[in-house]
Amino acid sequence: MKSLCLLAIGVMIFGFSATVQSQTMREKLKAQKEKLVGQKKGRVCAPDLTDEEVVAFLGGAEPDDGILSPFHQANIGNIVFTKKKMEPDAITAADIVTDFSINDPIYFTFFMDKSFRNQVLYPLNADGSGFNQGWCWDHSFKKFYPESNSTGVPRLNIPGDNMIFVEMDGKQITDVPFYLAVNSNSTETAFTGYIATDPQDMVPRQEWMDFMRALAEGGHSVKVEIAGFSLNAGMTKELAASGGFTLKKAVGEKYAPVMGRTWSDYTAKMKDANLNAKVLAAAKDFGRTNGYAEKFIKVKIESPDWIITRTKTLTPVITGRYLVALCYTTWPDGMCKVQRYSFRQNYDGAGYQSTVRSRGVYNNDYPQAIDCD
């Protein structure tokens, strides 16, 4: 009797369990069916997609620095200009300058509502006539694809690629490079760059100095635009920011930036008038032989002593000696600069030759602009 009761109870439990499992399966099938019904199929192409939808298809926006200050909030999409380099979150309305002279430093700061990484680069037509619309999103394969080999697809601007467009009096400035370094995957939403640096911080670009010297007297309207841009990937549909200022060159005004450094700031570590004369003569000869535009005026020997050179053999043999000297030069554009050059005396077995020869610029040293004497 006991076994029959247990059997009956087992049958009842099995029947109940089967019913529950059946209901659970039906619920799962129903949920899956509802999911499939709601799932989009097919494809949707460029003209029918919003920027927000494209960002979502590309994986969505990442958290960024957001709005840094009330000033940032009030100036989203704007470029503002200052006479000194400032952090974006420190700028206030009192710092803004709209009129500059040709000798002023010109820094810019722009504010965005989202980082470059969260902006979309759209493919451009090969002839530069506009945005290429020949791409689609496939809901089944969940990817963008081009309609032809010459068509690109949208990409998030993760590298932070950008372009700075500067226009003066309605004409683009093409003789001066303008650029802004942005870290890949940067979360920043505001950046500071420069049109013309403070010479005491960094020597202005040679192209900008040449442009200022050639600029006509009077007031000039300057317009600046910044956009996400990559030569290979495309461009953002909207500008990241834009702004402008007036650049003035007074009658008779010369471009003569104050560098804040002079020849007296450099120290000679070897003081030998006879050797100095030989080094200067060697520098002049080197410049003349190589067709240099600058003129070598004076030198200071920077090395504390000669550096002996030897052969790389089992028993090293002296081949000569060299030193490094600072050379003061004047340039056709009126600038004065200092640059390091290397000078050598050969060893003939009995002693060092009296002749000093220049070996050229030392260690790729870049000429530093200074205030002329």
Helices and strands as residue ranges (DSSP letters): H 2-38, E 43-45, G 46-48, H 51-57, H 70-74, E 79-82, G 88-90, G 93-95, E 99-101, E 106-111, G 116-118, E 120-121, E 135-138, E 143-146, E 155-156, E 162-168, E 171-172, E 190-196, H 206-214, E 218-230, E 234-235, E 241-249, G 263-265, H 273-289, E 295-301, E 307-310, E 318-330, E 336-346, E 357-361, G 362-364, E 368-370
